Amino acid sequence: RPTSFIGVPRVYEKIMEKMLERGRTVSGTKRKIGKWAKSIGLATNRKVLDGHPKPHTFGYKIARKMVFSKVRGLLGFDRCHVFLSAAAPISREVLLYFQSLDIPITEVYGMSECS
């Protein structure tokens, strides 16, 4: 299990597609908990991107324990601390989706992407 993960945007898109497909099969309480946790994750990661320290609110701690840790475990990212995307621009939709799951992706640019 990796401690850092580097992938091209298409890898992240494929992961997102499979997770969304799986999410469509979930209903009821699990779906509501998932939506709630994703809203907490997105709000928390947006604050961090705005320069604030990561708030460890009660809601975030519960979401991390109930949802985020399980998602990371299922993806094999339970030990991963750094997520990088390289070789091409990644879409905002994919970035926001993974931020909502408390998996912040950092884009790494080379000279060819800056020209």
C-alpha angles and dihedrals in degrees: 000000000000128000091203130026127203119186142155115253092258091063090055091045091053091049090049092049092052092047092049090048090052091046091057090064093055118089142170122016095357090056092050092048090048093051091047093049092048091052090051091047094049094047092048095049092045089056091050091051089051089059101261121131114258106275112225097203122169091253092051092050091052093046090049092051098041102036118003097052091048093049091049090048093051090049092047091244097114091117096036118114102167127052117186133183119199145164096044140024115278120221122254090234092060093045092051093045093055092042088056088057091050091253104123112196120207119207116225116202129198129194094275093056092051098054 
